[in-house]
Amino acid sequence: MRPHPTAPGIVVAGLRKRYGATQALDGMSFSVHPGQVTGFVGPNGAGKSTTMRVILGLNAVDEGTALIDGKPYRSLRQPLSHLGSLLDAAALHPSRSARNHLLWLAHSQGLAARRVDQVIEQVGLASAARRKAGGYSLGMRQRLGIAAALLGDPPIIMLDEPFNGMDPDGIIWMRGFLRSLAAQGRAVLASSHLMSELQDTADHLVLVGRGKVIADAGVADLIAAASQNRVALRTMARPEAMTVLARAGATVEAIGPDTVTVSGLPADRVVTLLRESGVAFSEVSAHRASLEDVYLELTREAVEFRAATPAQVRR
C-alpha cells in the first residue's frame, strides 16, 4: 500500500431520509478525516447503515449531501480508487474462488491482476485464495470483503462491522490493521457494536441515534468527560456503603457485587464518611469510564428497542 498523507475524507451534511412514517435520517452531519480511525456507532435503527448506503450512492435522500473528496460517489471515475467499502460480507458469488471474485472486481475497475494477489496476502487469505468463497467462514468472508475494499488502494476505507465473525486472533489482527491504514494517512470509517474493540482502535467517535448525531468527538475526550468527578469504591459492605454515601448527597451506582461508582463526592470525602460510619472497604480510586459506559450514557434516550431487566421479568 502506498501512503496517503493528503488523503481526502468523507463529508456528510444535513442528510434527511424518510421511509413512510419513519424518519431514518434527521439532519445527519459529520466528517471522516484522514489519518484516523473514526468509529461510527449507535443503537439498532439509528441510521448507520442508511448513512453508509447514502455515501455509496445506493440510497437517495430527501435532503443533504454525502461527498467523497468534494464529489458524490456516483460521479467518481474508478470509484474503488477513491473509496473502498465493505457493507455485506455475503455479497459474493459462492461458486467462485476468492481470487476469481477479486479478479472480476479488479477487471471491472481497470486494475491490474497483480493487485489481487497483493490484497489477498495483506488480509491473510493466501492459503485459501483458490477455494470457493461459498465455503468460507464468516470471518474469512470478512477478510475477503476487506481485500475487495483495498483493491484500488483507496485513500478512504469504510467498513460495516469489520470485527463481525472474527475469532480472537482475527480481532487482534483487525485492530492493528485498521490502525495501520490510518497511520498511512487514510481516512477510515468503521461501524461496530463492539465498544471494547473500538476503544482500542478508534481515534474519533461519531455516535448517532434516531437519525442524528449525538456525539462527535475524540475517544479519549469522551472517556475523560465520562470519568470526571467519579470515584470507584470496592467494598464487601455494599448496601451499607451506598446508604451512607447517598445520605451525604452522592449519586451511587452498583456496578458489581462489591463495586460501586460514586458521583458528587471527592475520593477523600468518601474515605472519611465510610470510616466515620464504620463501613469497611478495600479500595477507593478515581473511576475511569469505558467506551461502553460512554455509549450507554449517551444513547440512553435513543434506544428504540429495550428488553426488560431480569428484575423486571421476575416482578
C-alpha positions in Angstrom: 0.0 0.0 0.0 1.2 3.5 -0.7 0.8 6.1 2.0 -1.8 8.8 1.6 -0.5 11.8 3.5 -3.0 14.1 1.8 -5.9 11.7 1.6 -9.4 13.3 1.3 -12.2 12.3 3.7 -15.9 11.9 3.8 -18.2 14.9 4.4 -21.8 14.1 5.3 -24.0 17.2 5.6 -27.7 17.5 6.6 -28.9 14.1 5.4 -32.6 13.6 5.8 -34.4 10.5 4.7 -38.0 9.3 5.4 -39.5 5.9 4.8 -43.2 6.4 5.2 -43.8 7.5 8.8 -40.2 6.7 9.8 -37.6 9.4 9.8 -34.5 7.3 9.1 -32.1 10.3 8.9 -32.8 13.6 10.6 -30.1 16.1 9.7 -27.2 13.6 9.9 -23.9 15.6 9.6 -20.3 14.6 10.3 -16.8 14.3 8.7 -14.3 11.5 8.5 -10.8 12.9 8.5 -7.5 11.4 7.1 -5.0 9.8 9.4 -7.5 8.5 12.0 -10.0 5.7 12.6 -13.5 7.1 13.1 -15.9 4.8 14.9 -19.5 5.0 13.7 -21.8 3.7 16.5 -25.4 3.8 17.7 -28.4 1.6 18.6 -30.2 -0.5 16.0 -32.3 1.8 13.9 -30.1 4.8 14.5 -29.4 5.3 10.8 -25.8 4.0 10.4 -26.5 1.5 7.6 -28.7 4.0 5.7 -26.0 6.7 6.0 -23.3 4.4 4.6 -25.5 3.4 1.8 -26.1 7.1 1.0 -22.4 7.7 1.0 -22.0 4.9 -1.6 -24.9 6.3 -3.7 -27.0 3.2 -3.1 -29.8 5.2 -1.3 -31.2 8.6 -2.3 -32.0 11.2 0.3 -34.7 13.8 0.6 -32.2 16.5 1.7 -28.4 16.8 2.2 -25.2 15.6 0.6 -22.5 13.0 1.2 -19.3 13.8 -0.6 -16.0 11.9 -1.3 -13.2 14.4 -2.0 -15.9 17.0 -2.6 -17.8 14.8 -5.1 -20.8 12.4 -4.9 -19.6 8.7 -5.1 -21.6 8.1 -8.3 -19.7 10.8 -10.1 -16.3 9.3 -9.4 -14.3 7.5 -12.1 -12.9 4.3 -10.9 -14.7 4.7 -7.5 -12.7 1.8 -5.9 -9.6 4.0 -6.2 -11.3 6.7 -4.1 -13.3 4.8 -1.5 -13.1 1.1 -0.6 -16.0 -0.3 1.3 -17.4 -3.4 3.0 -21.1 -3.4 3.8 -22.1 -7.0 3.4 -19.6 -9.8 3.6 -22.1 -12.2 2.0 -22.2 -10.2 -1.3 -20.2 -12.6 -3.4 -20.6 -15.4 -5.8 -20.4 -18.6 -3.7 -19.1 -20.8 -6.6 -16.2 -18.5 -7.4 -12.9 -18.8 -5.7 -11.8 -15.8 -3.6 -9.1 -15.0 -6.2 -11.6 -15.1 -9.1 -14.0 -12.9 -7.2 -11.3 -10.3 -6.8 -10.1 -10.7 -10.3 -13.6 -9.9 -11.6 -13.8 -6.8 -9.4 -10.3 -5.7 -10.5 -11.2 -6.1 -14.2 -14.4 -4.1 -13.8 -12.3 -1.2 -12.4 -9.4 -1.5 -14.9 -7.0 -2.6 -12.1 -4.0 -4.9 -12.7 -4.3 -8.6 -11.8 -1.2 -8.4 -9.6 -3.1 -6.1 -7.2 -5.4 -9.1 -6.4 -2.5 -11.2 -5.1 -1.2 -8.2 -3.1 -4.5 -7.7 -1.2 -5.1 -11.4 -0.7 -1.7 -11.5 1.0 -2.5 -8.4 3.0 -5.6 -9.9 4.6 -4.1 -13.3 5.3 -6.1 -15.4 2.7 -3.2 -16.6 0.5 -3.5 -20.2 1.6 -7.3 -20.2 0.8 -7.4 -17.9 -2.2 -8.3 -20.7 -4.7 -11.1 -22.2 -2.5 -14.7 -21.4 -3.3 -15.8 -18.4 -1.4 -19.1 -20.1 -0.6 -17.3 -22.4 1.8 -15.6 -19.6 3.7 -16.5 -18.9 7.4 -17.9 -15.5 8.3 -14.5 -14.3 9.4 -12.9 -15.4 6.1 -15.7 -13.7 4.2 -15.0 -10.5 6.2 -11.3 -10.7 5.2 -12.3 -11.2 1.5 -14.6 -8.2 1.7 -11.8 -6.1 3.1 -9.5 -7.3 0.3 -12.0 -6.1 -2.2 -12.2 -2.7 -0.4 -8.4 -2.4 -0.7 -8.2 -3.3 -4.4 -8.0 0.3 -5.7 -5.5 1.3 -2.9 -8.1 4.0 -1.9 -7.4 6.9 0.5 -10.7 6.2 2.2 -11.9 3.0 3.7 -15.5 2.4 5.0 -16.3 -0.9 6.8 -19.5 -2.0 8.4 -19.0 -4.3 11.4 -15.4 -5.3 10.5 -15.0 -7.4 13.7 -18.1 -9.5 13.0 -17.3 -13.2 12.8 -13.6 -12.7 13.8 -12.0 -15.1 16.2 -9.7 -13.7 18.9 -6.7 -13.8 16.6 -8.7 -12.1 13.9 -9.9 -9.4 16.2 -6.3 -8.6 17.2 -5.3 -8.5 13.6 -8.2 -6.2 12.7 -7.3 -3.7 15.4 -3.8 -3.4 14.2 -4.9 -3.4 10.5 -7.3 -0.5 11.0 -4.7 1.5 12.9 -2.1 0.8 10.2 -4.5 2.1 7.5 -4.9 5.4 9.4 -1.2 5.6 10.1 -0.7 5.6 6.3 -2.8 8.8 6.2 -6.1 7.1 5.1 -9.5 8.2 6.4 -11.1 5.1 8.0 -14.8 4.9 9.0 -15.7 1.7 10.9 -19.2 0.9 12.1 -19.3 -1.5 15.1 -21.4 -2.6 18.1 -18.2 -3.8 19.9 -17.3 -0.8 22.0 -14.4 -2.7 23.6 -12.8 -3.1 20.1 -13.3 0.5 19.1 -11.9 1.7 22.4 -8.6 0.1 21.5 -8.8 1.1 17.8 -10.7 4.3 17.1 -9.3 7.8 17.5 -12.6 9.5 17.0 -16.2 8.6 17.6 -19.4 9.6 15.8 -22.3 8.4 17.9 -25.8 8.5 16.4 -29.3 7.9 17.5 -32.7 8.3 15.8 -31.1 9.6 12.6 -29.0 12.3 14.0 -25.5 12.8 15.6 -25.5 12.6 19.4 -21.7 13.0 19.9 -18.8 13.7 17.5 -15.5 13.8 19.5 -12.2 12.1 20.2 -12.5 8.8 22.0 -10.0 10.0 24.7 -12.0 13.2 25.3 -15.3 11.3 25.6 -13.9 8.8 28.1 -12.2 11.6 30.1 -15.5 13.5 30.3 -17.4 10.4 31.4 -14.8 9.7 34.1 -14.8 13.2 35.6 -15.5 13.5 39.3 -16.4 9.9 39.7 -14.9 7.5 42.3 -14.7 3.8 42.2 -15.4 2.0 45.5 -14.8 -1.6 46.3 -16.4 -3.0 49.5 -18.0 -6.2 50.8 -20.5 -4.0 52.6 -22.0 -2.5 49.5 -25.6 -1.8 50.8 -24.3 0.0 53.9 -21.7 2.0 51.9 -24.4 3.1 49.4 -26.7 4.2 52.1 -24.0 6.3 53.9 -22.8 8.0 50.7 -26.4 8.6 49.4 -27.3 10.3 52.6 -24.2 12.6 52.1 -25.6 13.7 48.8 -23.7 11.4 46.4 -25.1 9.6 43.4 -24.3 6.0 43.9 -24.5 3.2 41.4 -23.7 -0.5 41.9 -21.7 -1.9 39.0 -20.8 -5.2 40.6 -21.3 -7.4 43.7 -18.6 -5.5 45.6 -18.1 -2.4 43.3 -19.8 1.0 43.4 -19.3 4.2 41.4 -19.8 7.4 43.3 -20.5 10.8 41.8 -20.7 14.2 43.6 -18.1 13.5 46.3 -14.3 13.6 46.1 -12.4 10.4 47.0 -11.0 11.8 50.3 -14.6 12.6 51.5 -15.8 9.1 50.5 -13.0 7.6 52.7 -13.8 9.9 55.6 -17.5 9.1 55.5 -17.0 5.4 55.3 -14.5 5.3 58.2 -16.7 7.5 60.4 -19.6 5.1 59.8 -17.6 2.0 60.4 -18.1 0.7 56.8 -15.2 -1.5 55.7 -13.8 -1.0 52.2 -10.8 -2.3 50.3 -10.3 0.3 47.6 -11.2 3.9 46.7 -9.9 5.3 43.4 -10.6 7.6 40.5 -13.1 5.9 38.2 -12.0 5.5 34.5 -15.1 5.1 32.3 -15.0 2.7 29.4 -16.2 3.5 25.9 -19.2 1.2 26.6 -20.1 3.4 29.6 -19.9 6.5 27.3 -22.1 4.7 24.8 -24.8 3.6 27.2 -25.0 7.0 28.8 -25.2 9.0 25.6 -27.7 6.6 23.9 -30.0 6.2 26.9 -32.8 8.1 25.2 -32.1 6.9 21.7 -32.6 3.2 22.1 -35.7 2.1 20.1 -36.0 -1.4 21.5 -35.1 -2.2 25.1 -35.6 -5.6 26.8 -36.8 -5.9 30.4 -34.2 -6.4 33.0 -34.1 -9.7 34.9 -35.5 -7.9 38.0 -38.4 -6.6 35.9 -39.1 -10.0 34.5 -39.2 -11.5 38.0 -41.9 -9.0 39.1 
